[in-house]
Amino acid sequence: MLRIGAIPSVFLAIGALAMPESPRWLVLQGRLGDAKQVLDKTCDSEEEAQLRLADIKEAAGIPEECNDDVVQVPKRSHGEGVWKELFLHPTPTVKHILIAGVGIHFFQQSSGIDAVVLYSPKIFEKAGITSKSDKLLATVAVGFTKTVFILVATFLLDRIGRRPLLLSSVGGMIVSLATLGTCLTIIDHSEKKVIWALALAIASVLSFVASFSIGLGPVAWVYTSEIFPLRLRAQGTSMGTAMNRLMCQIVSMSFLSLCKAITIGGAFFLFMGVAIVSWVFFYTLLPETQGRTLEEMQVLFGTFFKWRSTMRELEKNKHVSNEDRTGNNGGQAQLGTTNG
């Protein structure tokens, strides 16, 4: 079965599509025979090669029953039909996928990560660090922490799954933001330097960045690349990216004004509230995608809050199918033994 890969698989897929002799490029040139040969060599099984070829043929507008080596590829539109399917007449499945794909990018940036990274010197200054060298060192620690935990996430995504990483990540962000907001509020209302609050504020910033980088940061991009069907993937991921960049600009440009309006501690309490809403959103609407085929993905999405019962049905059907396959193999083995 065609399974959805994690970050390494995404990188390989991007590299394959960028190559001039990739299967999709060959199909777009009408060279079905050459594309099939490439897929037979690069896929794990013949079934997977057939599924991938069928998906690419559907995206290119070639009839599924067409198996000629060289075909005439029909002229494609500029995506008008896709935009209508996404926004004007979406099916329940497309609507659920669009909400999940755009929503995860909205909450990724509205949680305040860019405010923490871009304005970390100001945050540390507000916490009580006045030395330029100390502020620089603390800022470097933020960047180092972000990089390290993103690398850790690349090894955990396939082992743990997207959903557990995402929920635990946002949970850590909520605790970190609550602690940071409390510490900055205490420092703001104290006439003397509060050493423990200063140390805890710095630790909270690093904890927030680490929590974001190990889950919500990378999972948003991986999840969006997995859930959209091929015919909608380009436009769907572009909508998620547009929302991501829009919220990044809004948060970055409004942070200083927000701090003046409700204090810097209040700003982080606001981000904490957004993170709580995002945790509820992810828990209720986003199913696990690790190891799911494209066909299973189309079944999971579209049920909205009832996706858990749908997932149980899928697991039950898969279990029954595996038992039937095992039983058939066992029967063949016994027949062979008897004949011998």
Summary of the structure (lengths in Angstrom):
residues: 340
radius of gyration: 24.8
end to end distance: 34.2
largest distance: 92.5
contacts: 1060
relative contact order: 0.12
helix: 80%
strand: 1%
